[in-house]
Amino acid sequence: MLRPLKGLFPAQDYTALLVGLDAPDDAAVYRLDEDRAIISTVDFFPPVVDDPYAFGAIAAANALSDVYAMGGDPLMAINLVAFPDGLDMSILTEILRGGADKVKEAGAVIAGGHTVTDKEPKYGLAVTGTVNPENILAKGGAKPGDYLILTKALGTGTITTALKRGIAQDDHVAAAIESMSRLNRDASRIARGFTVHAMTDITGYSLLGHGHEMAHLSAADFEIQFDALQWLPGARNYAEQEIFPGGMSRNREYFEKWVRAGEKVSDIDLDLLYDPQTSGGLLIAVAPEDAAALVAALQAVGETAEIIGRALAGSGVLRVQKN
């Protein structure tokens, strides 16, 4: 949808736009001077959980994540709200309170917002952050030999879909909410202290979708070890009941041309890998000599971080293996 715009804004005419329409990334980056660049991003969506406060916190954490994925820190955020006429306004108050608490936790500030009437509630943020132009962590940049680290467990799509169908266990929902509400702030800041070549966050396009983007932009293939992946409680159970959001099949249809699955990888395994995530973890490509130390540092602050694979010379193919 954005391709026609590239002709209106040729890169050579906007040299201060360091990350924009040329290649898919987590946020736009605009250079102000040698030491400062602005990160700009936006994200909003309908409720994924029933509790309004939790929904607000999750949506805010998800939007803030794009700044962290670029190696930056958020400065301020603008609320984006769609809300139905006739729905109790106390619900909106709780959504906004959840988002505000998460923005405050990030060290940023809510600076305003915009609201429209819609048939379904939607909430998110437009976020502005900063980064040193020399320290941008774009999706492209992974090098052959790099280890791949994922900082959160997977499975939010199938769990929240089970919740919508009224069959999710309370403890499974609670674990998913905790994961989705957790900022990627600490993971991002810790990663910056190591030799990290590329980074992205795992959201709606799934691990395989975002993994392909990262591999393709890095001119690399990614080898992923299924057994190394961490899963939220209940994710496998709901997957075996074929409980997935519609985005799973769309992800699979589009990205499967770049996926090579080992003979022990089942269809359920692949469905889980195509499961759209909300406010997922960071996928980090780190130099092999720093991988173990980075995982230890992440785990020390409570991140569910594991080495899940490595980068190889290639062209964007994801090779999934299972023991």
C-alpha positions in Angstrom: 0.0 0.0 0.0 2.9 2.3 0.7 4.8 1.6 -2.5 3.1 4.4 -4.6 4.3 6.9 -2.0 8.0 6.1 -2.6 7.9 7.9 -5.9 6.6 11.0 -4.2 9.4 11.0 -1.7 12.6 9.8 -3.4 15.3 8.9 -0.8 17.9 11.2 -2.4 15.7 14.2 -1.7 15.2 13.4 2.0 18.7 12.4 3.2 17.8 13.1 6.8 15.2 10.3 6.7 17.5 7.5 7.8 14.8 4.8 8.0 11.5 5.3 6.0 9.8 3.8 3.0 12.8 2.1 1.3 12.7 -1.1 3.4 10.2 -2.4 6.0 11.3 -1.7 9.6 9.8 -1.1 13.0 9.8 2.7 12.9 10.8 5.7 10.9 14.0 7.5 11.9 14.8 11.1 11.0 18.2 12.6 11.7 18.3 16.0 13.5 22.1 16.4 13.8 25.2 14.2 14.2 24.2 13.0 17.6 20.4 12.9 17.6 17.7 11.3 15.5 13.9 11.1 16.1 12.1 7.8 16.1 8.4 7.9 15.1 6.0 5.0 15.1 2.3 4.3 15.5 0.2 1.2 16.4 -3.4 0.6 17.6 -5.8 -2.3 17.5 -9.1 -3.7 19.0 -9.1 -5.4 22.5 -7.2 -8.6 22.8 -8.3 -9.2 26.5 -11.5 -8.4 28.4 -10.0 -6.2 31.1 -9.9 -2.6 29.9 -6.9 -1.6 32.0 -4.9 -4.6 30.8 -5.9 -3.9 27.2 -4.6 -0.3 27.5 -1.3 -1.5 29.0 -0.8 -4.1 26.4 -1.6 -1.7 23.5 0.8 0.9 24.9 3.6 -1.7 25.5 3.1 -2.9 21.9 3.4 0.6 20.5 6.4 1.6 22.6 8.1 -1.7 21.5 8.9 -0.3 18.1 11.1 2.4 19.6 13.0 -0.1 21.7 13.4 -2.4 18.6 15.2 0.4 16.9 17.6 0.8 19.8 16.0 4.0 21.1 14.1 5.4 24.0 10.6 6.9 24.0 10.1 10.6 24.8 6.3 11.1 24.4 3.2 9.5 23.1 -0.2 10.6 21.7 -3.3 8.5 22.5 -5.3 7.2 19.5 -8.8 6.1 20.4 -11.8 4.7 18.6 -14.8 4.3 20.9 -18.5 3.4 20.3 -21.4 5.7 21.2 -23.3 4.4 24.2 -20.5 2.3 25.7 -19.8 3.1 29.3 -17.1 5.8 29.5 -15.6 4.3 32.5 -14.3 1.6 30.2 -12.4 4.2 28.2 -11.1 5.7 31.4 -9.6 2.4 32.4 -8.1 1.8 28.9 -6.4 5.2 29.0 -5.2 4.6 32.5 -3.6 1.4 31.6 -1.9 3.0 28.6 -0.8 6.0 30.7 0.7 3.8 33.4 2.7 1.9 30.9 4.0 5.1 29.2 5.0 6.5 32.6 6.8 3.2 33.4 8.7 3.7 30.1 9.9 7.1 31.3 7.9 9.0 28.6 4.8 11.2 28.8 1.3 11.3 27.3 1.2 14.6 25.4 -2.3 14.5 24.0 -4.5 12.4 21.7 -7.4 12.1 19.3 -10.7 10.2 19.5 -13.2 9.1 16.9 -16.5 7.3 17.1 -16.4 3.7 15.9 -18.4 0.5 16.1 -15.6 -1.3 18.0 -13.1 0.1 20.6 -9.6 0.5 19.4 -6.6 2.0 21.3 -2.9 2.6 20.7 -0.3 5.3 20.6 1.8 7.4 18.2 5.2 7.4 19.9 8.2 9.7 19.5 11.6 8.6 20.7 15.3 9.3 20.2 18.4 7.5 19.2 21.9 8.3 18.2 22.1 7.9 14.4 25.2 5.8 14.9 23.4 3.3 17.1 20.2 2.5 15.2 19.4 -1.2 15.3 17.5 -1.8 12.1 16.1 -5.1 10.9 18.8 -5.5 8.3 22.4 -6.1 9.5 22.5 -9.7 10.8 25.8 -11.4 9.7 26.5 -15.0 9.0 27.5 -16.7 12.2 25.4 -14.4 14.4 23.3 -16.1 17.1 19.5 -15.3 17.3 18.1 -14.6 20.7 14.3 -14.2 21.4 13.4 -12.4 24.7 9.8 -13.5 25.3 7.8 -16.7 25.1 5.4 -17.2 22.1 1.7 -18.0 21.9 -0.3 -14.9 22.6 -2.4 -15.2 19.4 -3.8 -18.6 20.1 -4.3 -17.8 23.8 -6.2 -14.6 23.2 -8.3 -16.3 20.6 -9.2 -19.0 23.1 -10.2 -16.2 25.4 -12.5 -14.7 22.8 -14.1 -18.1 22.4 -14.6 -18.4 26.2 -12.5 -21.5 26.7 -9.2 -20.1 27.9 -8.0 -21.0 31.4 -7.6 -18.0 33.8 -4.0 -18.8 34.6 -3.1 -19.0 30.9 -4.7 -15.6 30.2 -2.9 -14.1 33.2 0.5 -15.3 32.0 -0.2 -14.0 28.5 -1.3 -10.6 29.9 1.9 -10.4 32.0 4.0 -11.1 28.9 2.2 -8.7 26.6 2.2 -5.9 29.2 6.0 -6.2 29.8 8.0 -3.5 28.2 10.9 -4.4 25.9 12.8 -1.5 27.6 15.2 -3.6 29.7 15.9 -6.1 26.9 16.7 -3.3 24.4 19.0 -1.4 26.8 20.8 -4.5 27.8 21.3 -5.6 24.1 22.9 -2.2 23.3 25.8 -3.2 25.6 26.8 -6.1 23.3 27.8 -6.6 19.7 24.2 -6.6 18.3 24.0 -6.3 14.5 20.2 -6.3 14.0 17.0 -6.3 16.0 13.2 -6.4 15.6 10.2 -7.1 17.7 7.8 -10.0 17.1 4.2 -8.9 16.6 1.5 -9.5 14.0 3.5 -11.2 11.3 4.6 -13.9 13.7 8.1 -15.2 14.4 8.5 -16.6 10.9 7.2 -13.4 9.2 9.3 -11.0 11.1 12.2 -13.4 11.0 12.0 -13.5 7.2 12.0 -9.7 7.0 15.1 -9.6 9.2 16.8 -12.3 7.2 15.9 -10.9 3.8 17.1 -7.4 4.7 20.3 -8.9 6.1 20.9 -11.0 2.9 21.0 -14.0 5.2 19.2 -17.3 6.0 18.0 -18.0 9.5 18.2 -21.5 11.1 15.7 -21.8 13.9 15.7 -24.6 16.5 12.1 -25.3 17.4 13.1 -27.1 20.6 14.8 -23.9 21.9 11.6 -21.8 21.7 9.7 -20.9 24.9 5.9 -21.1 24.9 3.3 -19.4 27.1 1.3 -21.9 29.3 -1.6 -23.2 27.2 -0.4 -22.3 23.8 0.3 -25.8 22.6 -3.0 -27.0 24.0 -5.1 -24.4 22.1 -3.0 -24.9 19.0 -3.8 -28.6 19.0 -7.5 -27.6 19.1 -6.8 -25.4 16.0 -7.7 -22.3 17.9 -5.9 -19.4 16.1 -6.7 -15.9 14.9 -7.3 -15.4 11.2 -3.9 -13.8 10.9 -2.2 -17.1 11.4 -3.4 -18.5 8.0 -2.7 -15.2 6.3 0.9 -15.3 7.6 1.3 -18.9 6.6 0.0 -18.3 3.1 2.3 -15.3 2.5 5.5 -16.3 4.2 5.6 -20.1 3.7 7.5 -19.7 0.4 10.5 -18.7 2.4 10.2 -21.4 5.1 11.9 -24.8 4.9 10.7 -27.1 7.7 12.6 -30.2 8.8 10.8 -33.6 8.6 10.1 -33.6 12.4 8.4 -30.2 12.3 4.6 -30.8 12.4 1.8 -28.7 11.0 0.9 -27.7 14.5 4.5 -26.6 15.1 4.3 -24.5 12.0 0.9 -23.0 12.9 2.4 -21.9 16.2 5.3 -20.3 14.4 2.9 -18.4 12.1 0.7 -17.3 15.1 0.4 -13.5 15.2 1.9 -12.1 18.4 0.8 -9.0 20.3 3.6 -7.1 22.1 6.0 -10.0 21.6 9.7 -10.1 22.5 12.8 -8.8 20.6 14.6 -11.0 18.1 18.2 -10.1 18.3 21.1 -11.0 16.0 24.3 -10.9 18.1 27.9 -11.8 17.5 28.6 -15.4 18.6 31.2 -14.4 21.1 28.6 -12.2 22.9 25.6 -14.5 22.7 25.9 -16.4 26.0 26.7 -13.3 28.0 23.7 -11.4 26.5 21.4 -14.3 27.3 22.7 -14.4 30.9 22.2 -10.6 31.3 18.7 -10.8 29.9 17.7 -13.7 32.1 19.1 -11.9 35.1 16.4 -9.2 34.8 13.6 -11.7 34.3 13.5 -11.9 30.5 12.5 -15.3 28.9 15.6 -15.1 26.7 17.1 -18.1 24.8 19.3 -18.6 21.8 16.9 -20.0 19.2 19.1 -20.2 16.1 21.7 -18.6 14.0 22.2 -16.6 10.8 23.8 -18.2 7.7 24.8 -16.8 4.4 21.6 -16.7 2.2 18.7 -14.7 0.9 15.9 -14.7 3.5 15.0 -18.3 3.9 14.1 -19.6 7.3 15.1 -23.2 8.1 13.2 -24.7 11.0 14.6 -27.8 12.7 13.3 -30.0 15.5 15.0 -32.8 17.3 
